Amino acid sequence: MRVLRVRYKNSAFYAALREDTVLCLNPQLGFVDPIPLEDVAVLPVVTPSKVVCVGLNYKAHAAELGMPIPDEPVYFLKPPSAVIGSGQPILLPEVSQRVDYEAELAIVIGKESRKLRPDQVPDSIFGFTCANDVTARDLQKKDAMFGRCKGFDTFLPIGPWIETEVKNPDDLTIRCIKNGQVMQEGHTSDMLFSPYSLVMHISHVMTLLPGDVILTGTPPGVGPMHPGDEVRVEVENMALLINPVRDSLGRAGEDEVPVQ
């Protein structure tokens, strides 16, 4: 099932995508009939309490950054305020001279989860989607912590929907396509720590809540974005996340009028 988050008649809710219609998944709202997709506003697919990002989960990506291979998962938090949906612009902050794309598989948690056993992990996951862990690379090298380089508004495009029926998250191809050119291509089988093992590991550190997101790391090939670029993140048989890139004023070029 493909699940969107939408707004319709002043109500925001999750809905199942059915070709050109959506079906409300909250019957208490009273929307029992299929709703034409053109009649709803598609919202960012998640409103997480936290976003847990796994770093250096592909050996080749660690090598391109000159970082050592970790012995166990290493992760950090990204603010929920960074979340945007497909089609919304990534805004490049003035304080950074290099902002990179990072295509990733994202896990969406479906139930409160703490200290999970391996056999409990699949039931704790609501589904999977595409994400772009946008990073101010120059600030990452400058700062001791990742709060600033990863935390700007618009630095977490995610979506466009949640895919709830992924049989094997260890067998997916991930791509980043910038302006029609493939910049990243990796496979989840190359992860140092599998998606399920990441959920288990993180649940032994912090309680995961419904709607929380885990970013599973990016394959090699990260690189800079510039105003006017279009960046696409594609996960095999799942979804296509598309975001334009703009400057801090919302412009694709220096002479354009800011987006209102």
PABA-521888 format. One record per residue (C-alpha): residue number from 1; x, y, z; residue in three letters. Coordinates in nm, 2 decimals. Each point is the difference from the previous one (the first is absolute). Layout:
% PABA-521888
NODE  num      xx      yy      zz  residuo
NODE  NUM       X       Y       Z      ALA
...
//
This chain:
% PABA-521888
NODE  num      xx      yy      zz  residuo
NODE    1    0.00    0.00    0.00      MET
NODE    2    0.12    0.35   -0.08      ARG
NODE    3   -0.09    0.24    0.27      VAL
NODE    4   -0.01    0.38   -0.04      LEU
NODE    5   -0.06    0.27    0.25      ARG
NODE    6   -0.25    0.25   -0.14      VAL
NODE    7   -0.22    0.30    0.09      ARG
NODE    8   -0.37    0.00   -0.10      TYR
NODE    9   -0.28    0.23    0.12      LYS
NODE   10    0.22    0.14    0.28      ASN
NODE   11    0.09   -0.35    0.13      SER
NODE   12    0.35   -0.16   -0.03      ALA
NODE   13    0.01   -0.38   -0.01      PHE
NODE   14    0.18   -0.30   -0.14      TYR
NODE   15   -0.15   -0.15   -0.31      ALA
NODE   16    0.06   -0.30   -0.23      ALA
NODE   17    0.09    0.09   -0.35      LEU
NODE   18   -0.22   -0.17   -0.26      ARG
NODE   19    0.10    0.11   -0.35      GLU
NODE   20   -0.16    0.35   -0.03      ASP
NODE   21   -0.19   -0.02    0.33      THR
NODE   22    0.08   -0.02    0.37      VAL
NODE   23   -0.19   -0.19    0.28      LEU
NODE   24    0.00    0.15    0.35      CYS
NODE   25    0.16   -0.23    0.25      LEU
NODE   26   -0.17    0.17    0.30      ASN
NODE   27   -0.37   -0.10   -0.02      PRO
NODE   28   -0.08    0.23    0.29      GLN
NODE   29    0.03    0.30   -0.23      LEU
NODE   30   -0.30   -0.12   -0.20      GLY
NODE   31    0.17   -0.01   -0.34      PHE
NODE   32   -0.10   -0.35   -0.11      VAL
NODE   33   -0.01    0.05   -0.37      ASP
NODE   34    0.31    0.02   -0.23      PRO
NODE   35    0.11    0.36   -0.04      ILE
NODE   36    0.15    0.12   -0.33      PRO
NODE   37    0.37    0.06    0.03      LEU
NODE   38   -0.04    0.34   -0.16      GLU
NODE   39   -0.23    0.11    0.28      ASP
NODE   40    0.25   -0.05    0.28      VAL
NODE   41    0.32    0.18    0.10      ALA
NODE   42    0.29   -0.24    0.03      VAL
NODE   43    0.19    0.07    0.32      LEU
NODE   44    0.35   -0.12    0.12      PRO
NODE   45   -0.05   -0.37    0.06      VAL
NODE   46    0.12    0.00    0.37      VAL
NODE   47   -0.02    0.22    0.30      THR
NODE   48    0.26   -0.18    0.22      PRO
NODE   49    0.09    0.06    0.36      SER
NODE   50    0.36   -0.07   -0.11      LYS
NODE   51    0.21   -0.09   -0.30      VAL
NODE   52    0.29   -0.24    0.07      VAL
NODE   53    0.27    0.01   -0.27      CYS
NODE   54    0.25   -0.27   -0.04      VAL
NODE   55    0.34    0.11   -0.12      GLY
NODE   56    0.27   -0.19   -0.19      LEU
NODE   57   -0.22   -0.30   -0.07      ASN
NODE   58    0.16   -0.07   -0.34      TYR
NODE   59    0.37   -0.08    0.00      LYS
NODE   60    0.06    0.19   -0.33      ALA
NODE   61   -0.17    0.31    0.14      HIS
NODE   62    0.22    0.00    0.30      ALA
NODE   63    0.30   -0.03   -0.23      ALA
NODE   64   -0.10    0.30   -0.21      GLU
NODE   65   -0.02    0.21    0.32      LEU
NODE   66    0.32   -0.14    0.14      GLY
NODE   67   -0.17   -0.14    0.30      MET
NODE   68    0.07   -0.33    0.18      PRO
NODE   69   -0.24   -0.29   -0.03      ILE
NODE   70   -0.21   -0.01    0.32      PRO
NODE   71   -0.02   -0.32    0.21      ASP
NODE   72   -0.36    0.06    0.09      GLU
NODE   73   -0.27    0.24   -0.13      PRO
NODE   74    0.07    0.37    0.06      VAL
NODE   75   -0.28    0.24   -0.02      TYR
NODE   76   -0.12    0.35    0.07      PHE
NODE   77   -0.33    0.19    0.02      LEU
NODE   78   -0.15    0.23   -0.27      LYS
NODE   79   -0.27    0.25    0.10      PRO
NODE   80   -0.36   -0.07   -0.11      PRO
NODE   81   -0.01    0.36   -0.12      SER
NODE   82    0.23   -0.10   -0.29      ALA
NODE   83   -0.27   -0.22   -0.15      VAL
NODE   84   -0.15    0.10   -0.34      ILE
NODE   85   -0.20   -0.19   -0.26      GLY
NODE   86    0.06   -0.10   -0.36      SER
NODE   87   -0.02    0.31   -0.22      GLY
NODE   88    0.09    0.24    0.27      GLN
NODE   89    0.33    0.20   -0.05      PRO
NODE   90    0.33   -0.07    0.18      ILE
NODE   91    0.12    0.34    0.11      LEU
NODE   92    0.38    0.05    0.02      LEU
NODE   93    0.11    0.21    0.30      PRO
NODE   94    0.22    0.30   -0.06      GLU
NODE   95    0.25   -0.11    0.27      VAL
NODE   96    0.10   -0.31   -0.20      SER
NODE   97    0.19   -0.02   -0.32      GLN
NODE   98   -0.06   -0.37   -0.07      ARG
NODE   99   -0.32   -0.19    0.07      VAL
NODE  100   -0.01   -0.36   -0.11      ASP
NODE  101   -0.28   -0.25   -0.08      TYR
NODE  102    0.00   -0.34    0.17      GLU
NODE  103   -0.25   -0.25   -0.13      ALA
NODE  104   -0.13   -0.24    0.27      GLU
NODE  105   -0.25   -0.27    0.08      LEU
NODE  106   -0.22    0.12    0.29      ALA
NODE  107   -0.18   -0.22    0.25      ILE
NODE  108   -0.33    0.13    0.15      VAL
NODE  109   -0.08   -0.15    0.34      ILE
NODE  110   -0.36   -0.12    0.05      GLY
NODE  111   -0.02   -0.07    0.38      LYS
NODE  112    0.17    0.09    0.32      GLU
NODE  113    0.31   -0.21    0.01      SER
NODE  114    0.26   -0.05    0.27      ARG
NODE  115    0.28   -0.26    0.04      LYS
NODE  116   -0.13   -0.21   -0.29      LEU
NODE  117    0.11   -0.36   -0.07      ARG
NODE  118    0.08   -0.08   -0.36      PRO
NODE  119   -0.33   -0.18   -0.05      ASP
NODE  120   -0.19    0.30    0.12      GLN
NODE  121    0.15    0.25   -0.25      VAL
NODE  122   -0.21   -0.06   -0.31      PRO
NODE  123   -0.32    0.05    0.20      ASP
NODE  124    0.13    0.33    0.14      SER
NODE  125    0.04    0.15   -0.35      ILE
NODE  126   -0.28    0.18   -0.18      PHE
NODE  127    0.18    0.03   -0.33      GLY
NODE  128    0.28    0.14   -0.21      PHE
NODE  129    0.05    0.31   -0.21      THR
NODE  130    0.26    0.21   -0.18      CYS
NODE  131    0.20    0.27    0.18      ALA
NODE  132    0.28    0.26   -0.07      ASN
NODE  133    0.22    0.07    0.29      ASP
NODE  134    0.11    0.34   -0.12      VAL
NODE  135    0.33    0.10    0.15      THR
NODE  136    0.20    0.33    0.01      ALA
NODE  137    0.33   -0.18   -0.06      ARG
NODE  138    0.23    0.30    0.08      ASP
NODE  139   -0.18    0.05    0.33      LEU
NODE  140    0.02   -0.37    0.08      GLN
NODE  141    0.38    0.02   -0.04      LYS
NODE  142    0.01    0.32    0.21      LYS
NODE  143   -0.23   -0.09    0.29      ASP
NODE  144    0.07   -0.26    0.26      ALA
NODE  145   -0.37   -0.10    0.01      MET
NODE  146   -0.25   -0.07   -0.28      PHE
NODE  147   -0.29    0.22    0.13      GLY
NODE  148    0.06    0.29   -0.24      ARG
NODE  149    0.13   -0.17   -0.31      CYS
NODE  150   -0.30   -0.24    0.00      LYS
NODE  151   -0.27    0.21    0.17      GLY
NODE  152   -0.09    0.29   -0.23      PHE
NODE  153   -0.37    0.03   -0.10      ASP
NODE  154   -0.07   -0.20   -0.32      THR
NODE  155    0.30   -0.23    0.05      PHE
NODE  156   -0.21   -0.31    0.02      LEU
NODE  157   -0.22   -0.07   -0.31      PRO
NODE  158   -0.19   -0.32    0.05      ILE
NODE  159   -0.27   -0.19   -0.18      GLY
NODE  160   -0.20    0.02   -0.21      PRO
NODE  161   -0.18   -0.28    0.17      TRP
NODE  162    0.06   -0.28    0.24      ILE
NODE  163    0.02   -0.35   -0.15      GLU
NODE  164   -0.14   -0.25    0.25      THR
NODE  165    0.07   -0.32   -0.19      GLU
NODE  166    0.38   -0.03   -0.04      VAL
NODE  167    0.08   -0.37    0.01      LYS
NODE  168    0.38    0.03    0.03      ASN
NODE  169    0.16    0.34    0.09      PRO
NODE  170    0.34   -0.17   -0.04      ASP
NODE  171   -0.05   -0.02   -0.38      ASP
NODE  172   -0.07    0.35   -0.13      LEU
NODE  173    0.18    0.23   -0.24      THR
NODE  174    0.03    0.36    0.11      ILE
NODE  175    0.08    0.28   -0.25      ARG
NODE  176    0.05    0.38    0.01      CYS
NODE  177   -0.06    0.17   -0.34      ILE
NODE  178    0.10    0.37   -0.04      LYS
NODE  179   -0.12    0.18   -0.30      ASN
NODE  180   -0.06   -0.33   -0.18      GLY
NODE  181    0.34   -0.15    0.08      GLN
NODE  182    0.05   -0.29    0.24      VAL
NODE  183    0.23    0.12    0.28      MET
NODE  184   -0.04   -0.27    0.25      GLN
NODE  185   -0.09   -0.37   -0.04      GLU
NODE  186    0.03   -0.25    0.28      GLY
NODE  187   -0.17   -0.31    0.13      HIS
NODE  188   -0.13   -0.06    0.35      THR
NODE  189    0.18   -0.34    0.00      SER
NODE  190    0.32    0.21    0.03      ASP
NODE  191   -0.10    0.15    0.33      MET
NODE  192    0.23   -0.07    0.29      LEU
NODE  193   -0.31   -0.03    0.22      PHE
NODE  194   -0.33   -0.11   -0.14      SER
NODE  195   -0.32    0.20    0.03      PRO
NODE  196   -0.15   -0.25    0.25      TYR
NODE  197    0.32   -0.01    0.21      SER
NODE  198    0.00    0.38    0.02      LEU
NODE  199   -0.35    0.01    0.13      VAL
NODE  200    0.09   -0.25    0.27      MET
NODE  201    0.32    0.17    0.10      HIS
NODE  202   -0.16    0.35    0.02      ILE
NODE  203   -0.30   -0.14    0.20      SER
NODE  204    0.25   -0.11    0.27      HIS
NODE  205    0.11    0.37    0.04      VAL
NODE  206   -0.32    0.19   -0.04      MET
NODE  207   -0.37   -0.07   -0.02      THR
NODE  208   -0.13    0.02   -0.36      LEU
NODE  209   -0.34    0.15   -0.04      LEU
NODE  210   -0.26   -0.03   -0.28      PRO
NODE  211    0.10    0.22   -0.29      GLY
NODE  212    0.37    0.02    0.10      ASP
NODE  213    0.24   -0.03   -0.29      VAL
NODE  214    0.34   -0.18   -0.03      ILE
NODE  215    0.23    0.09   -0.29      LEU
NODE  216    0.21   -0.30   -0.08      THR
NODE  217    0.31    0.17   -0.15      GLY
NODE  218    0.10    0.11   -0.35      THR
NODE  219    0.20   -0.18   -0.27      PRO
NODE  220    0.31    0.16   -0.16      PRO
NODE  221   -0.03    0.28   -0.25      GLY
NODE  222   -0.11    0.29    0.22      VAL
NODE  223    0.05    0.34   -0.16      GLY
NODE  224   -0.11    0.36    0.00      PRO
NODE  225   -0.32    0.16   -0.10      MET
NODE  226   -0.06    0.35   -0.15      HIS
NODE  227   -0.30    0.23   -0.05      PRO
NODE  228   -0.19   -0.12   -0.30      GLY
NODE  229    0.09   -0.37    0.04      ASP
NODE  230   -0.26   -0.27    0.03      GLU
NODE  231    0.08   -0.30    0.22      VAL
NODE  232   -0.18   -0.33   -0.01      ARG
NODE  233    0.04   -0.29    0.25      VAL
NODE  234   -0.13   -0.33   -0.12      GLU
NODE  235   -0.03   -0.32    0.19      VAL
NODE  236   -0.07   -0.31   -0.21      GLU
NODE  237   -0.37   -0.09   -0.05      ASN
NODE  238   -0.10    0.25    0.26      MET
NODE  239   -0.01    0.37   -0.07      ALA
NODE  240    0.16    0.30   -0.16      LEU
NODE  241    0.08    0.31    0.21      LEU
NODE  242    0.04    0.32   -0.20      ILE
NODE  243    0.12    0.33    0.13      ASN
NODE  244    0.12    0.32   -0.17      PRO
NODE  245    0.29    0.18    0.15      VAL
NODE  246   -0.02    0.38    0.08      ARG
NODE  247    0.22    0.26    0.17      ASP
NODE  248   -0.09    0.13    0.35      SER
NODE  249   -0.26    0.23   -0.15      LEU
NODE  250   -0.17   -0.27   -0.20      GLY
NODE  251    0.16    0.10   -0.34      ARG
NODE  252    0.12   -0.24   -0.27      ALA
NODE  253    0.24    0.27   -0.12      GLY
NODE  254    0.13    0.33    0.12      GLU
NODE  255   -0.24    0.20   -0.22      ASP
NODE  256   -0.32   -0.18    0.09      GLU
NODE  257   -0.28    0.13    0.22      VAL
NODE  258   -0.01   -0.18    0.34      PRO
NODE  259   -0.27   -0.27    0.05      VAL
NODE  260   -0.29    0.14    0.20      GLN
//
